[in-house]
Amino acid sequence: MEQVTIVGMGALGILYGNALAKCLGREKVTFLAEGERLERLRREGAWCNGAACDFQVSDHLEGPAELLLFAVKAPDLAEAMDLAAPWVGEDTVILSLLNGVTSEETLSQTFGPEKVLYAVAQGMDAVREGTRLTYTHGGTLFLGLPEEDYFDRGEKLEAAYALLSQMDLDVVKEEDILHRMWCKFMLNVGVNQVCMAYDCPYGGVQTPGPAREAMVAAMDETRKVGACQGVLVTRKDLEAYLQVVDGLNPQAMPSMEQDARAHRPTEVEAFAGTVIEMAEFYGMQVPVNRELYRKIREIETNW
């Protein structure tokens, strides 16, 4: 495995595309796009920490994709899968960089679970304006499989890790990837949604007050839903992720607040929407997530 195909040129697409092009060579990293978006990406290009990225952008590949990365936001996944479908072969390995806990299942239903690995991108402080990305910390990319892997994906995981670990970014094989995914999901449901609903940077949830209370409550509802799914995210985990939030730059803001200020589609369905749907299935009450969902949808309708 030595070729990488990426769908999506947002923050993570640029971050990993730039790092992969540097270590593998430009010719081995291709961004898929089509139509007006293809022409715009070719015309505008992309920038990472002030340096131009000489990305290869195309509407076709010479053969099936080897490693296929989905780096879009949740609202764009269906369109991204349609774009990539002609280039998914029998041996294609698929990796989702999306937030949330449902994209792997969606990709598995479309392309087959034997092709899909699990991943969590965490800890980056990336800020994107258009196709210009700036960051100080590249974070960590966690790769893994469920403990009970019924689809014999171990060799595919090793191959993907061998390729991705060549980047000048942290890549780790995570033993309990589902726990890691749900911990990050819990964090995103809290900090992303509350910063958008209260129109504040991280500083708004780092001090006592209604915003922080809402964040903690939304996270607590999420971990309880996770327990019903068989993933045990503890109160200790919640406290540890609150410490992560409290260590962030108070003037910086999460991606959902960045999307809101740019009037881009948000991930509210992947966050509160997922929590609410799962809670309804298990007969649970999640009033804080319901209120965040209502607030965010109201904000979106006024754009």
N, C-alpha and C positions, 0 to 999 in steps of 0.2 A: 504494500500500500504506500503510494507516494504522491498521488494526486488528490487535491481537495477542491470540492465545489461548495460554494456558499450561496445561500438564498437570503438576502436581506443585508442592506448596508446601513444599519443603524449603529448604535454605539458598540455592541458586541461584534457585529460584522466587521466594522473597521478595525477594532482592537485586535481580534484574532486574525483577520485577513492580513493586516499589516505585519503582525508577528510571524505568520506562516510564510508570507512572501519573502520576508527577510531570510528565513532559514532554509526554505525549500527552493526559492527562486520564483520569480514572477510567473513564469510559464506553467508552474504546477499548481497555481491557485486561480480559480475562475469564479467570478460572481455571475450568477444567472439573473438575467432580467430580459424584458421584452417590451416592444412598443415604445411609447413615449418615455417611459421610465428608463429604458435602455439608452435612448439618445441623451436624456438628461444626465444620467450618471457618467456617460462618456464625455459629455460636454463640460460638466462641472467638476468631475473628478472628486477625490476625497483627500482629507488632510488629517494627520495624526500628530498631535503636539507640535503644530506649526510646520511640519514637513509634508510635502506632497506625496501621496501614495500612488504609485504607478500601477494601478490595479488592471487586471485583464477582465473585461466585462463583455459577456456574450449572451446570445439567445440560444446557443447550441453547444454541445460538446462533441468531441470526436468519437466518443464511445460512452458506455455506461459510467456513471459516477462511481468513484472508489469510496471516498469518504465524503458524505453529504451532510453539511451543517445547515440547520435551519436557525437563522438569527433574526427572525422577524418578531413583531409584537403579536400577541395572541389574536387580535382581530384580523390579522392578515394571514393566518396560517392556512386557511382553506385555499386561498388564491396561490400561496407559495407552493402548496402541494401539487396543485394543478400544473404550475409552471415546471416543477421538477419531475413530475411523473414520467415523461418520456425518457428520462435519463436514469431511472432507477432500474438496475439490472439485478440478476439473481444474487450476485455477490456484493452489492452495494451495502455499505455500513452507514447507518443514519444516526445522527446525534442532534438532539434538540437543545438549543440554548435559551429557550423561552422560559419566562417566569411561570410559576404555577405548578400544578401537579397533575395536569390532564393531557399535556401535549404528547407525551410518550404513548399513551393509550390511543390517542387520535391517529398518530403516525403508524402505530402498529395495526390498527384497523384498516388503514389505507394501503400500506405497503408490506405488512406481515411482521409479526413480533420478532421473528428471527433476525431481522435486519436492524432493529432499534436498540441502541445502548442508552443508558441513563446518564445524565450530566447535570451539574449544578455550577453555575458561574457566580462567584460570591466574592465580595470584598473590594471590588474596583470602585474608584471614585470618579468615574467617567462622566463628562458633561458634553453633550452633543448639540451643536447648532447646525442644522442642515446636515451636510456631510463633513463637517469639521468636528473632530473629536480632540478633547484635551483630557489628560488624566495624570495623576501622580502615582497612584497605586494601581497596578494591573490586576490585583486580586488573585484568586485561585480558581482553577477549573478542576472540579471533582468529577471523576468518571467511575462508573460502577454498574453492577447488576443486582437485582434482587437476590436474597440469600438462596432462594429456591429458583434456580434458572432452568426452566423447562425447555429452553430452546437452544442450548449448547452454544452460547455466545462468548464463551471464555476466550477463544482464539481471536475473535473479532475485537474484544476489549483490549487484549494485549497488542494487537496490531495498531489500533487507534491510539493507544497510549504511547507506543513507540514512536509514532509519527508526531503526535501533538506535543510530546515532552521535548522535542527539539526546539520549541519556541523559547524565547527569553521571557517566559511567564511561568508561574507556578502551575504545574499539572500534577494531580494526586489521584491515585486509585483509592477510592473510598470503600471501606468494608461494608458499611451500612448506608448505602446510597439513599434508600427511601427515608430514613431518619433525617439525613442531611437535607433532602428535598423538602420535607415537611417543616423542618426548622426554618429554612429560608422562606418557604411559603407563609408560615406564621409571621415572620418578620415583615414580609412585603404587604400582607393583608393589613398589618398594623401601620407601619410607618409610611408606606406609599400612599395609602388611601387617606389617612388622617392629614398628612401634609397637604394633599390636594383639597380635601374637604374644608380644611381650616386655612388654606392659602398661606402656608408658612414653610420656611426652610426647616432643616433639622433642629435648629435652635428652638422652634416652637413646641417641640415635643420633648426637649431635654430638661425642661423645668416643670415643676408641679403646676397643674392647671387642667382645664377641661380637655385640651388636646392630648396631653399625655395620658389622662385617664381613659379617653376613648381608644387610644393606641393600645394600651395594656389590655383593656377589655376585649377589643377585637382579636388580639393575639390569643387571649385565653379561650375565647370561643373557638378559634381555629384549632388549637391543640386538642380540644375536647372532641371536635369532629374527627380529627386525625386518629384519636384513640378508637373511635368506632370503625375506622378503616383498618385498624390493626397496627397502626404506627404510633408508638408511645413517645410523645414529646412531653417532657416533664416540666413542672414548674421551675426546676433548676435550669433547664434549657431556656425557658422564657427569660429568666433573670439574666442569664449569660448573654442573650441577644439584646436585652435592654442595655447592657454595658457596652455592646458594640455600637448601638445608636448613640449613646452618651459620649462616645469617643470620636464621633464624626465632627467635621467642620460645621459649626453652627450656622454659617452663612450658606453652606451648600444645600442642595435639595435633591430628593430622590427622583427617579426617572418619571414617575407619574405626575409629579408637580411640574417637571420640565415639559411633559407632553401637554398638560393643561395650559400652561402659559403660551405654548406654541399652537394651541387649538388642534392638536393631533388626537386621533382616537386613543382612548385610554384602555387600560387592562382591567376595568372594574368587573367585567364578566368573569375573567380568569381568577379574580380575587374574591370579592364579596359574592359575586354570582355563584361561584363554585361552592363557597362555604354555605350559602343559603340552600342551594340544591341538595347538597349532602345532608344538611341538617334536616330538611324536610323529609328526606328518605328515612332518617333514623328517628324522626319524631322529636327533634331537639329544637330549642328556642335560641336564636342568635340575634337578639334585638339590636345590638350595636352594629353588626354588619349590615342588617337591614336598613338602619338609619344612614350609614355611610353610603350604601348603594343608592338610597333615595337622594341624598345630597349631591352625590357625584353625577347622577343622571340629570338632575336639575341644572347643575352647572353646565353640563354638556349641551343641553337644549338651548341655552342662552348664547351660544357661540354664533 
